Amino acid sequence: ADRSTRNLTEDMMGYDTCPSISPDGTRLAWLSMERDGYEADKNRLFVMDLATGAKKDLTAEWDYTIEEFAWNPSGRSLWFIAYHQGVAPVFEIDAATGKVTTVAEDTVDFTSLAPAGPDLLITMNHSMLRPNEIFSVARQRKGKPAVVRQITDVNGHIFAPLTMPVVEKHWVPTTDGKQMLTWVVLPPDFDPAKKYPSIFYCQGGPQSSVSQSWSYRWNFALMASNGYVVILPNRRGVPGFGTEWEEQISKDYPGQNMRDYLSAADYMLAQPYIDNKRMGATGASYGGFSIYWLAGNHGGRFAALLAHAGIFNTEAQYLETEEMWFANWDMGGAYWDKNNEAAQRTFASSPHRFVDRWDTPIMISHGELDYRILASQGMAAFNAARLRGVPAEMVIFPDENHWILKPQNAVLWQRLFFRWFDR
């Protein structure tokens, strides 16, 4: 009545988002990160009793990060979506006990939750082969699996005449004795007796998923339909494989995740259908950093490289980015702090320090309105390649930021992408 404001999470210093009142109005649920300044901290699901102020982390015993959630109309549970083993299923969590059950899972990413009843959910899903359509998820009793039905088919007429690629799941051994899920997208009408060129994809983020995503910029079905086998490793740092796997990359940019990439490349180069003289590699943002780093450290594995909006010089990046807090966490601190071992490790292994080994053709693109990673990073990398005598192309988009968002620019970028790798 007095319109006063009260901070319900004043003692919680991380990032608190997505507040949602329970159907009966007695409880508040929200997503909470524990650590201040850590963008990719685990999203925990908290519930607070609004009468007493008592709050509980329902996901204390669940080792994955939540993307979105919604109350079940019964109030006894909440539905949520989280990346898990390379896909994004729908889960349910008991509001009292925190017990998690899988409601719907397939080789897709579910997204968006619209409860329609205690046992009925309207949602969407997409995959590497299809964009979003609307689905219903009807939960069955007595242990039977939920019934998932497609409601819309907005894109059906577009896909009907197309022969689509095939998506495979591979488990690749890593240098530290673990197994890494690697998606492999095979071209339409794939013939295992033939040898194919390939595109090795390096993810950005760095802590973002390599799941069943659909994108109009990085479209793996389009890459495969141009005749390439597409290789997508879930290297160290991606969500969906537990917090230890996801957090390992922080302050270790040139470390285990790069060894994971080389393990995946070697695994695929050993496949009989891969032309081991024609494997290209690409990525954007942290994926662009990966390309620049691999340019000096890939040991002849790749025949061509393409980097978009990548970090080339980590010292310059530390001072240029608009996300200062992010650089402090992920790089470990300032490069002038000589007593900071983590920071010194990061900056000693900056991609620009390995230019003397560059010998692989490289294409570079960047948006001039990018304040996350300035376009000067791409320009410096291009000059480095040309000064080394390495074949190189550069395209700068004066009206784009960290992403190529305008449709005509996106069409141009795709044409240049395939022109480069085809060459």
C-alpha positions, -999 to +999 in steps of 0.1 A: +000+000+000+028+024+008+047+015-025+079+008-005+107-011-022+126-040-004+156-058-017+148-095-013+183-107-022+205-080-006+228-106+009+232-124-024+260-107-044+257-126-077+233-121-106+196-126-096+171-127-125+137-139-137+115-135-106+083-155-108+055-156-082+039-190-074+003-196-086-010-192-051+010-160-045+029-173-014+063-180-029+088-163-052+111-183-075+141-168-093+175-177-109+206-168-089+243-168-096+265-170-065+296-151-075+298-114-084+315-107-118+312-143-131+290-142-162+288-180-166+283-190-130+257-218-124+222-205-125+206-219-094+168-221-088+158-204-056+124-204-039+115-180-011+085-181+013+072-145+010+057-146+045+088-157+064+116-147+040+131-182+042+148-192+009+161-224-005+184-234-034+164-262-050+193-271-073+220-274-047+224-311-056+219-307-093+251-299-112+238-280-143+229-244-150+192-235-157+183-214-188+146-207-180+118-220-158+080-217-151+058-227-122+036-257-127+000-244-122-003-269-092+024-250-074+040-282-063+068-281-089+085-260-115+094-269-151+128-258-164+151-261-194+188-267-190+216-278-213+224-315-206+248-337-225+246-317-257+208-311-259+183-290-239+155-311-224+125-301-203+129-310-167+106-308-136+118-301-101+098-306-069+093-273-051+097-289-017+124-316-021+144-304-052+140-338-069+146-334-106+130-356-133+133-354-171+100-346-187+109-345-224+142-351-242+152-357-278+180-346-302+167-310-299+169-279-278+136-270-261+130-233-255+102-213-240+078-227-213+041-219-213+022-240-188-013-250-199-022-273-170-006-295-143+003-321-169+004-300-201+031-276-213+033-256-245+069-251-257+091-248-288+121-268-300+147-266-327+177-286-339+206-283-362+182-293-390+151-273-382+142-239-368+117-235-340+082-249-342+055-250-314+050-283-295+029-296-267+043-318-240+016-339-222+029-358-192+017-393-187+013-411-154+026-445-141+061-439-155+051-436-191+071-411-212+055-377-220+037-373-253+053-346-274+032-334-303+041-308-330+015-281-332+028-258-359+046-265-392+054-230-403+086-241-421+074-275-435+068-263-471+104-249-471+120-281-459+098-306-478+117-305-511+152-305-494+174-334-487+188-325-453+221-335-437+225-361-409+236-353-374+258-379-356+270-380-320+307-390-314+326-394-281+362-382-284+389-392-259+406-361-244+442-357-233+432-359-196+413-392-199+378-378-203+352-382-231+341-352-252+308-352-270+314-340-306+285-334-330+293-344-367+270-331-394+272-352-426+263-337-460+231-347-478+234-380-496+266-388-477+287-416-492+311-431-466+333-444-494+341-409-505+364-383-490+350-350-479+364-316-470+354-305-435+348-274-414+359-276-378+337-252-356+351-234-326+324-221-302+322-185-288+313-175-254+335-190-243+309-207-220+280-212-244+265-244-255+273-266-285+239-282-286+212-286-311+211-249-320+196-233-351+211-200-363+208-179-394+245-169-389+263-201-380+241-226-397+256-261-396+230-276-420+239-250-446+276-257-441+270-294-446+247-288-476+276-270-493+295-304-492+314-302-460+314-325-430+309-302-400+327-310-367+314-294-335+333-303-303+319-297-269+353-287-256+361-276-220+340-246-210+307-254-226+276-259-203+257-292-202+285-314-188+286-303-152+301-272-135+336-286-134+337-290-172+322-256-177+344-237-153+377-252-163+382-227-192+382-196-170+418-183-167+429-211-190+422-198-225+452-214-242+450-246-221+429-277-219+401-265-242+427-261-270+440-296-263+404-307-266+401-291-300+433-308-312+420-341-299+388-337-318+406-327-350+429-357-348+399-380-341+382-367-372+413-367-394+415-404-387+380-411-401+381-427-436+356-402-451+376-371-441+401-356-466+429-349-442+444-323-465+412-302-466+400-295-431+392-259-424+384-242-391+362-213-381+347-195-352+336-161-338+343-142-306+361-167-284+358-189-314+378-162-333+403-162-305+405-199-309+412-196-346+440-170-341+455-192-314+453-223-335+468-205-364+501-206-346+496-240-328+476-264-350+506-284-363+495-285-399+460-300-392+440-272-409+442-261-445+423-228-442+410-206-413+382-181-409+379-159-378+350-134-370+352-109-342+381-127-325+406-117-298+441-115-314+460-096-288+448-102-252+467-073-237+450-048-260+417-067-255+420-063-217+420-025-221+396-021-250+365-042-241+334-027-227+331-058-204+359-050-181+345-073-153+345-102-178+381-097-188+391-095-151+374-129-144+383-148-175+418-136-181+426-135-144+434-098-141+456-071-156+487-079-176+508-056-156+501-075-124+534-095-124+525-114-092+492-127-107+501-161-120+468-167-138+469-134-156+505-138-166+497-173-180+469-158-201+489-129-216+520-150-222+499-172-245+481-145-265+475-155-301+496-126-314+527-141-297+526-171-321+524-152-354+560-164-363+544-198-369+515-186-391+514-203-425+478-212-431+454-190-453+431-170-431+400-149-437+390-123-411+358-105-406+347-079-380+320-053-373+333-018-368+306-011-341+319-040-320+328-028-285+330-063-270+361-070-292+372-040-313+376-043-350+412-033-346+419-068-333+408-082-367+428-055-386+459-063-366+455-101-373+451-094-410+482-072-411+501-099-392+491-125-418+500-103-448+533-093-432+541-130-428+532-136-464+502-157-455+473-156-479+446-135-462+413-117-468+395-092-445+360-079-446+350-051-422+312-043-418+310-006-408+274-010-396+276-042-376+285-048-340+297-081-324+273-100-347+263-098-383+226-090-378+214-071-409+199-095-435+218-082-466+250-083-446+243-118-435+237-129-471+270-113-481+288-129-451+276-164-460+287-159-497+321-148-486+323-177-460+317-204-486+338-186-513+367-186-489+365-223-479+357-235-514+388-218-526 
